Amino acid sequence: MTIYTVATFFGQLMIAIFMIILNLTATQFVDEQNNRHFCPKRCLALI
């Protein structure tokens, strides 16, 4: 394995881990937002 191969592998690995963490935090944030706005949306939908 050349240094370039190792560098690209670790780069892709870091990007993959970063994307997973980003997705996890994003879904948690969206869930919090949905829970916070769930009652008003439900009330508005009923009206």
Distance bins in CASP14 RR format, pairs under 12 A and 6 or more apart:
PFRMAT RR
TARGET T0000
AUTHOR 0000-0000-0000
RMODE 2
METHOD distances of the structure
MODEL  1
1 7 0 0 0 0 0 1 0 0 0 0 0
1 8 0 0 0 0 0 1 0 0 0 0 0
1 9 0 0 0 0 1 0 0 0 0 0 0
1 10 0 0 0 0 0 1 0 0 0 0 0
2 8 0 0 0 0 1 0 0 0 0 0 0
2 9 0 0 0 0 0 1 0 0 0 0 0
3 9 0 0 0 0 0 1 0 0 0 0 0
3 10 0 0 0 0 0 1 0 0 0 0 0
4 10 0 0 0 0 0 1 0 0 0 0 0
4 11 0 0 0 0 0 1 0 0 0 0 0
5 11 0 0 0 0 0 1 0 0 0 0 0
5 12 0 0 0 0 0 1 0 0 0 0 0
6 12 0 0 0 0 0 1 0 0 0 0 0
6 13 0 0 0 0 0 1 0 0 0 0 0
7 13 0 0 0 0 0 1 0 0 0 0 0
7 14 0 0 0 0 0 1 0 0 0 0 0
8 14 0 0 0 0 0 1 0 0 0 0 0
8 15 0 0 0 0 0 1 0 0 0 0 0
9 15 0 0 0 0 0 1 0 0 0 0 0
9 16 0 0 0 0 0 1 0 0 0 0 0
10 16 0 0 0 0 0 1 0 0 0 0 0
10 17 0 0 0 0 0 1 0 0 0 0 0
11 17 0 0 0 0 1 0 0 0 0 0 0
11 18 0 0 0 0 1 0 0 0 0 0 0
11 19 0 0 0 0 0 1 0 0 0 0 0
12 18 0 0 0 0 0 1 0 0 0 0 0
12 19 0 0 0 0 0 1 0 0 0 0 0
13 19 0 0 0 0 0 1 0 0 0 0 0
13 20 0 0 0 0 0 1 0 0 0 0 0
14 20 0 0 0 0 0 1 0 0 0 0 0
14 21 0 0 0 0 0 1 0 0 0 0 0
15 21 0 0 0 0 0 1 0 0 0 0 0
15 22 0 0 0 0 0 1 0 0 0 0 0
16 22 0 0 0 0 0 1 0 0 0 0 0
16 23 0 0 0 0 0 1 0 0 0 0 0
17 23 0 0 0 0 0 1 0 0 0 0 0
17 24 0 0 0 0 0 1 0 0 0 0 0
18 24 0 0 0 0 0 1 0 0 0 0 0
18 25 0 0 0 0 0 1 0 0 0 0 0
19 25 0 0 0 0 0 1 0 0 0 0 0
19 26 0 0 0 0 0 1 0 0 0 0 0
20 26 0 0 0 0 0 1 0 0 0 0 0
20 27 0 0 0 0 0 1 0 0 0 0 0
21 27 0 0 0 0 0 1 0 0 0 0 0
21 28 0 0 0 0 0 1 0 0 0 0 0
22 28 0 0 0 0 0 1 0 0 0 0 0
22 29 0 0 0 0 0 1 0 0 0 0 0
23 29 0 0 0 0 0 1 0 0 0 0 0
23 30 0 0 0 0 0 1 0 0 0 0 0
24 30 0 0 0 0 0 1 0 0 0 0 0
24 31 0 0 0 0 0 1 0 0 0 0 0
25 31 0 0 0 0 0 1 0 0 0 0 0
25 32 0 0 0 0 0 1 0 0 0 0 0
26 32 0 0 0 0 0 1 0 0 0 0 0
26 33 0 0 0 0 0 1 0 0 0 0 0
27 33 0 0 0 0 0 1 0 0 0 0 0
27 34 0 0 0 0 0 1 0 0 0 0 0
28 34 0 0 0 0 0 1 0 0 0 0 0
28 35 0 0 0 0 0 1 0 0 0 0 0
29 35 0 0 0 0 0 1 0 0 0 0 0
29 36 0 0 0 0 0 1 0 0 0 0 0
30 36 0 0 0 0 0 1 0 0 0 0 0
30 37 0 0 0 0 0 1 0 0 0 0 0
30 38 0 0 0 0 0 1 0 0 0 0 0
31 37 0 0 0 0 0 1 0 0 0 0 0
31 38 0 0 0 0 0 1 0 0 0 0 0
32 38 0 0 0 0 0 1 0 0 0 0 0
33 40 0 0 0 0 0 1 0 0 0 0 0
33 41 0 0 0 0 0 1 0 0 0 0 0
34 40 0 0 0 0 0 1 0 0 0 0 0
34 41 0 0 0 0 1 0 0 0 0 0 0
34 42 0 0 0 0 0 1 0 0 0 0 0
35 41 0 0 0 0 0 1 0 0 0 0 0
35 42 0 0 0 0 0 1 0 0 0 0 0
37 43 0 0 0 0 0 1 0 0 0 0 0
37 44 0 0 0 0 1 0 0 0 0 0 0
37 45 0 0 0 0 0 1 0 0 0 0 0
38 44 0 0 0 0 0 1 0 0 0 0 0
38 45 0 0 0 0 0 1 0 0 0 0 0
39 45 0 0 0 0 0 1 0 0 0 0 0
39 46 0 0 0 0 0 1 0 0 0 0 0
40 46 0 0 0 0 0 1 0 0 0 0 0
40 47 0 0 0 0 0 1 0 0 0 0 0
41 47 0 0 0 0 0 1 0 0 0 0 0
END
